[in-house]
């Protein structure tokens, strides 16, 4: 969650040719870790990129719920053990300085920051489009949070505004990866419990663009409205429906969903029931519950066998996935899900709203406003 207050860093979506990189910038800094975590905006030194690295001025960054999970130590890791104080892993900006050995980037190029800061690119997992599982991967905002390696920085094409591109770096690409691995096809029912949030809304749009039929489970008229506008064929308000799984089955041809994309961990409890009697259905685990959670998702061997049921988890995206989703956005198939924009000085307020689940879609911090 850092920015460079550089001359020449124009409004979101614009780049200029000359940058006067300052010695200090504003950043969201974790000052207290744990259940009662605290984030403040502080002035910190601007880092120097290494020989093979880039320094990026962030125009905007999305606030992801997993940032809060890391600060609350919900996932079994302490950011402080890695020396990280500024969590955050989805942003869009421009290159303002390049390392002396960098040949394929120049000042003013648009660039994205994504959840994986770097992978080795030289192991079987990296070669086979599973680089998110690379054993030497480094996570942005968890283990590193300053500059960006040139070989792994994501180019952002013209025609994709920063407020769209920023969240693509995590929420859209993460759910796209899960949709890819589900192997769902045109015309099939895709269910998104918690679909009014950042990841789910991106999934709704992607599935609609690919010809699938999205169903959303969430609550509230504001979420119903945005989900319907972005492609959901049906919206189930879990506060108004007695049996959510039965409603899903009724909508999905009286049989059940072809795929359930669980972004809200509470939905693991009823995800299998939403498949109904569908043969060949899949449960895709996306949302990560706290490390000490007793939550289990599963089915009997009989159901797995007789319904050809698949339960599968996915992590984050590969570089191919990022390129695919950015292309969808460039073609107008992926609209902005940003419903609130905060200036950097109000970053703690944005974090608090995400923590309290008071955000529809994604809230974004704009470093230029």
C-alpha positions as CSV (number, residue, x, y, z in Angstrom):
1,X,0.0,0.0,0.0
2,X,2.7,2.5,-1.0
3,X,2.8,5.4,-3.4
4,X,5.4,7.7,-4.8
5,X,4.4,11.3,-4.8
6,X,6.3,11.9,-8.0
7,X,5.9,14.9,-10.4
8,X,4.6,13.5,-13.6
9,X,2.5,10.8,-12.1
10,X,-0.8,11.8,-13.5
11,X,-4.4,10.7,-12.7
12,X,-5.4,7.1,-12.9
13,X,-5.0,5.7,-16.4
14,X,-2.5,8.4,-17.5
15,X,1.2,8.2,-17.9
16,X,3.8,11.0,-18.5
17,X,7.4,10.9,-19.7
18,X,9.3,12.6,-16.9
19,X,9.2,11.8,-13.2
20,X,10.9,13.6,-10.3
21,X,11.0,10.7,-7.8
22,X,10.9,12.1,-4.2
23,X,12.9,10.7,-1.3
24,X,9.8,10.0,0.8
25,X,6.2,8.9,0.1
26,X,3.0,8.0,2.0
27,X,2.2,4.4,2.8
28,X,-0.3,2.4,4.7
29,X,1.7,0.9,7.6
30,X,0.7,-1.8,10.0
31,X,1.5,-0.5,13.5
32,X,-0.1,-3.3,15.4
33,X,-0.5,-7.0,14.5
34,X,-3.1,-9.5,15.6
35,X,-6.8,-9.6,16.3
36,X,-6.8,-5.9,17.2
37,X,-4.5,-4.9,14.3
38,X,-4.0,-1.2,13.4
39,X,-3.0,0.5,10.1
40,X,-1.8,4.1,9.9
41,X,-0.7,6.4,7.0
42,X,2.9,7.3,7.5
43,X,5.7,9.0,5.5
44,X,8.4,6.5,4.6
45,X,11.6,6.5,2.5
46,X,11.2,5.7,-1.2
47,X,13.2,2.6,-2.0
48,X,15.8,2.2,-4.8
49,X,15.2,-0.5,-7.3
50,X,17.8,-3.2,-7.6
51,X,19.6,-3.8,-10.9
52,X,16.8,-6.1,-12.2
53,X,13.9,-4.3,-10.6
54,X,11.4,-1.5,-11.2
55,X,10.1,1.3,-9.0
56,X,6.4,1.8,-9.6
57,X,4.3,4.8,-8.7
58,X,0.9,3.3,-7.7
59,X,-2.1,5.1,-9.0
60,X,-4.5,3.0,-7.1
61,X,-4.7,-0.2,-5.1
62,X,-7.7,-2.4,-4.2
63,X,-8.2,-3.5,-0.6
64,X,-8.4,-7.3,-0.3
65,X,-9.9,-9.1,2.6
66,X,-6.8,-11.4,2.8
67,X,-4.7,-8.3,3.6
68,X,-6.7,-8.1,6.8
69,X,-6.4,-11.8,7.4
70,X,-2.6,-11.5,7.2
71,X,-2.6,-8.5,9.6
72,X,-4.8,-10.5,12.0
73,X,-2.5,-13.5,11.7
74,X,-5.5,-15.6,10.6
75,X,-3.5,-17.7,8.1
76,X,-0.7,-19.0,10.3
77,X,1.9,-16.4,9.3
78,X,3.0,-13.1,10.9
79,X,3.9,-10.3,8.5
80,X,6.3,-9.0,11.2
81,X,8.4,-12.2,10.9
82,X,9.2,-11.2,7.3
83,X,9.8,-7.5,8.3
84,X,6.7,-6.4,6.3
85,X,4.7,-3.5,7.5
86,X,2.8,-2.5,4.4
87,X,0.4,-5.3,3.3
88,X,-1.3,-5.1,-0.1
89,X,-1.0,-7.0,-3.3
90,X,-3.2,-5.6,-6.1
91,X,-2.3,-2.3,-7.7
92,X,-1.9,-0.4,-10.9
93,X,0.5,2.4,-11.7
94,X,3.5,3.5,-13.8
95,X,7.2,2.8,-13.9
96,X,9.1,5.7,-12.5
97,X,12.6,4.2,-12.3
98,X,14.3,1.1,-13.8
99,X,17.3,-0.9,-12.6
100,X,20.5,-0.7,-14.6
101,X,20.1,-4.2,-16.1
102,X,16.5,-3.8,-17.1
103,X,16.1,-3.7,-20.9
104,X,12.4,-4.4,-21.6
105,X,10.7,-1.7,-19.4
106,X,11.0,2.1,-19.6
107,X,9.9,5.0,-17.5
108,X,6.2,5.7,-18.1
109,X,5.1,2.1,-18.9
110,X,1.9,1.0,-17.2
111,X,2.5,-1.8,-14.7
112,X,0.6,-4.0,-12.3
113,X,1.4,-5.4,-8.8
114,X,0.0,-8.8,-8.2
115,X,-0.1,-11.3,-5.2
116,X,3.0,-13.2,-6.3
117,X,6.0,-10.8,-6.2
118,X,8.1,-13.4,-8.0
119,X,8.6,-17.0,-8.9
120,X,11.7,-18.8,-10.1
121,X,10.3,-19.5,-13.6
122,X,12.7,-22.4,-13.7
123,X,10.9,-25.4,-12.1
124,X,8.3,-27.8,-13.4
125,X,5.5,-25.9,-11.7
126,X,6.5,-22.6,-13.3
127,X,6.8,-24.4,-16.7
128,X,3.4,-26.0,-16.5
129,X,1.3,-22.9,-15.6
130,X,1.2,-23.6,-11.9
131,X,3.7,-21.0,-10.9
132,X,1.5,-19.9,-7.9
133,X,2.7,-23.0,-6.2
134,X,6.4,-22.5,-7.0
135,X,8.4,-23.5,-3.8
136,X,10.6,-20.4,-4.0
137,X,7.7,-18.0,-4.7
138,X,7.6,-14.7,-2.8
139,X,4.3,-13.2,-1.8
140,X,3.7,-9.5,-2.3
141,X,2.6,-7.7,0.9
142,X,3.6,-10.7,3.0
143,X,7.2,-11.3,2.4
144,X,8.2,-8.3,0.3
145,X,6.6,-4.9,-0.4
146,X,8.9,-2.4,-1.9
147,X,10.1,-2.6,-5.5
148,X,9.0,-5.0,-8.3
149,X,11.1,-7.5,-10.3
150,X,11.1,-6.6,-13.9
151,X,10.7,-10.2,-15.2
152,X,7.5,-10.7,-13.2
153,X,5.8,-7.3,-13.3
154,X,2.6,-7.3,-15.2
155,X,2.2,-4.9,-18.2
156,X,-1.2,-3.2,-18.3
157,X,-2.5,-2.5,-21.8
158,X,-4.0,0.9,-22.8
159,X,-7.7,1.0,-22.7
160,X,-7.9,-0.6,-19.2
161,X,-8.4,2.2,-16.5
162,X,-6.4,1.8,-13.3
163,X,-9.5,1.4,-11.2
164,X,-10.3,-1.6,-13.3
165,X,-6.8,-2.9,-13.6
166,X,-5.9,-2.7,-9.9
167,X,-8.5,-5.2,-8.7
168,X,-7.8,-7.4,-11.7
169,X,-4.3,-8.0,-10.2
170,X,-5.9,-10.1,-7.5
171,X,-9.7,-10.6,-7.4
172,X,-10.4,-11.0,-11.1
173,X,-7.4,-13.1,-12.0
174,X,-7.8,-15.3,-8.9
175,X,-11.4,-16.2,-9.7
176,X,-10.6,-16.6,-13.4
177,X,-8.0,-19.2,-12.5
178,X,-10.6,-21.1,-10.6
179,X,-13.1,-20.8,-13.5
180,X,-10.5,-22.1,-15.9
181,X,-9.7,-25.1,-13.7
182,X,-13.4,-25.9,-13.1
183,X,-13.7,-26.6,-16.9
184,X,-17.3,-25.2,-16.9
185,X,-18.7,-24.7,-20.4
186,X,-20.9,-22.3,-22.2
187,X,-24.5,-22.5,-20.9
188,X,-23.7,-24.1,-17.6
189,X,-24.8,-22.8,-14.1
190,X,-22.0,-21.1,-12.1
191,X,-22.9,-20.3,-8.4
192,X,-21.2,-17.6,-6.4
193,X,-21.9,-17.6,-2.7
194,X,-20.9,-14.1,-1.5
195,X,-21.0,-12.9,-5.1
196,X,-21.6,-9.3,-4.1
197,X,-18.0,-9.0,-2.9
198,X,-14.9,-8.2,-5.0
199,X,-13.9,-11.7,-6.0
200,X,-17.4,-13.0,-6.6
201,X,-18.5,-10.0,-8.7
202,X,-15.5,-10.5,-11.0
203,X,-16.4,-14.1,-11.3
204,X,-20.0,-13.2,-12.3
205,X,-18.7,-10.9,-15.1
206,X,-16.2,-13.4,-16.4
207,X,-18.7,-16.3,-16.5
208,X,-21.2,-14.1,-18.2
209,X,-18.6,-13.1,-20.8
210,X,-17.8,-16.7,-21.4
211,X,-21.4,-17.7,-21.9
212,X,-22.0,-19.3,-18.5
213,X,-25.1,-18.6,-16.3
214,X,-24.1,-17.0,-13.0
215,X,-26.2,-17.3,-9.8
216,X,-25.3,-15.2,-6.8
217,X,-26.1,-15.8,-3.1
218,X,-25.7,-12.7,-1.0
219,X,-28.0,-10.1,0.7
220,X,-29.2,-6.6,0.2
221,X,-30.7,-4.6,-2.6
222,X,-27.5,-2.8,-3.4
223,X,-25.8,-6.1,-4.0
224,X,-28.7,-7.5,-6.0
225,X,-28.6,-4.5,-8.3
226,X,-24.9,-4.6,-9.1
227,X,-24.8,-8.4,-9.5
228,X,-27.8,-8.3,-11.9
229,X,-26.3,-5.4,-13.9
230,X,-23.0,-7.2,-14.2
231,X,-24.5,-10.5,-15.5
232,X,-26.1,-12.6,-12.8
233,X,-29.1,-14.4,-14.1
234,X,-30.4,-14.9,-10.6
235,X,-29.8,-13.4,-7.1
236,X,-30.7,-15.3,-3.9
237,X,-31.0,-13.2,-0.8
238,X,-30.0,-15.6,2.0
239,X,-31.9,-13.5,4.6
240,X,-35.1,-14.0,2.6
241,X,-34.9,-17.6,1.6
242,X,-35.3,-20.4,4.1
243,X,-33.4,-23.1,2.1
244,X,-30.7,-21.5,0.0
245,X,-29.5,-24.8,-1.6
246,X,-33.0,-25.8,-2.5
247,X,-33.5,-22.4,-4.2
248,X,-30.3,-22.9,-6.2
249,X,-31.4,-26.4,-7.4
250,X,-34.8,-25.0,-8.4
251,X,-33.2,-22.2,-10.5
252,X,-30.6,-24.5,-12.1
253,X,-33.0,-26.6,-14.1
254,X,-34.3,-28.4,-11.0
255,X,-31.0,-30.4,-10.9
256,X,-28.3,-28.2,-9.4
257,X,-25.4,-26.0,-10.2
258,X,-22.6,-27.2,-12.5
259,X,-20.0,-25.4,-10.4
260,X,-19.9,-23.6,-7.0
261,X,-17.2,-21.1,-6.5
262,X,-16.8,-20.6,-2.8
263,X,-15.3,-17.2,-2.1
264,X,-17.1,-16.7,1.2
265,X,-15.7,-19.4,3.6
266,X,-19.1,-19.7,5.5
267,X,-20.6,-21.2,2.2
268,X,-18.4,-24.3,2.5
269,X,-21.1,-25.7,4.9
270,X,-23.7,-25.9,2.2
271,X,-21.7,-25.9,-1.1
272,X,-22.2,-29.6,-1.9
273,X,-26.0,-29.3,-1.4
274,X,-26.1,-26.7,-4.1
275,X,-24.9,-29.3,-6.7
276,X,-28.1,-31.2,-6.0
277,X,-28.2,-34.3,-8.3
278,X,-26.1,-32.7,-11.0
279,X,-23.6,-35.3,-12.5
280,X,-20.1,-33.9,-13.1
281,X,-20.5,-30.9,-10.8
282,X,-17.6,-29.2,-9.1
283,X,-16.9,-27.4,-5.8
284,X,-14.1,-24.9,-6.3
285,X,-12.5,-23.7,-3.0
286,X,-11.3,-20.1,-3.4
287,X,-11.9,-18.3,-0.1
288,X,-9.3,-19.2,2.6
289,X,-10.8,-19.6,6.2
290,X,-8.6,-18.9,9.3
291,X,-5.7,-21.3,9.8
292,X,-7.3,-22.8,13.0
293,X,-10.8,-23.2,11.5
294,X,-12.3,-26.7,11.9
295,X,-14.2,-26.2,8.6
296,X,-14.3,-29.2,6.2
297,X,-15.8,-29.4,2.8
298,X,-16.6,-32.9,1.4
299,X,-19.0,-35.6,0.4
300,X,-19.4,-39.3,0.9
301,X,-17.5,-41.6,-1.4
302,X,-20.8,-42.8,-2.8
303,X,-21.8,-39.3,-3.9
304,X,-18.4,-38.5,-5.3
305,X,-18.5,-41.7,-7.4
306,X,-22.1,-41.8,-8.5
307,X,-22.3,-38.0,-9.3
308,X,-18.8,-37.8,-10.7
309,X,-18.3,-34.9,-8.2
310,X,-15.1,-32.9,-8.1
311,X,-13.9,-30.8,-5.1
312,X,-10.8,-28.8,-6.0
313,X,-8.9,-25.8,-4.6
314,X,-7.1,-23.0,-6.5
315,X,-4.7,-20.4,-5.3
316,X,-3.8,-17.3,-7.3
317,X,-3.2,-16.8,-11.0
318,X,-0.4,-17.3,-13.5
319,X,0.9,-14.7,-15.9
320,X,-1.2,-16.3,-18.7
321,X,-4.3,-15.7,-16.5
322,X,-3.5,-12.1,-15.9
323,X,-3.0,-11.5,-19.6
324,X,-6.3,-13.2,-20.4
325,X,-8.3,-11.2,-17.9
326,X,-6.7,-7.9,-18.9
327,X,-7.7,-8.7,-22.5
328,X,-11.3,-9.2,-21.4
329,X,-11.2,-5.8,-19.7
330,X,-9.7,-4.2,-22.8
331,X,-12.5,-5.6,-24.9
332,X,-15.1,-4.1,-22.5
333,X,-16.1,-7.5,-21.0
334,X,-15.0,-6.6,-17.5
335,X,-16.4,-3.5,-15.9
336,X,-15.3,-1.6,-12.8
337,X,-16.5,-3.1,-9.6
338,X,-15.1,-0.2,-7.6
339,X,-18.0,1.3,-5.6
340,X,-16.0,3.5,-3.3
341,X,-12.7,5.4,-3.8
342,X,-10.6,6.7,-0.9
343,X,-7.6,9.0,-1.0
344,X,-4.4,7.7,0.6
345,X,-5.0,9.7,3.8
346,X,-8.3,7.8,4.4
347,X,-6.7,4.3,3.8
348,X,-7.4,3.2,7.4
349,X,-11.1,4.0,6.9
350,X,-11.1,1.8,3.7
351,X,-9.5,-1.1,5.6
352,X,-12.0,-0.8,8.4
353,X,-14.9,-0.9,5.9
354,X,-13.6,-4.1,4.3
355,X,-13.0,-5.6,7.7
356,X,-16.6,-4.9,8.7
357,X,-17.9,-6.3,5.4
358,X,-19.5,-3.0,4.6
359,X,-18.3,-2.8,1.0
360,X,-20.2,-3.8,-2.2
361,X,-17.7,-5.0,-4.8
362,X,-14.2,-3.4,-4.2
363,X,-13.1,-0.3,-2.5
364,X,-10.0,1.3,-4.0
365,X,-7.4,3.7,-2.6
366,X,-6.5,6.4,-5.2
367,X,-3.0,7.7,-4.5
368,X,-3.5,10.7,-6.8
369,X,-6.8,12.1,-5.3
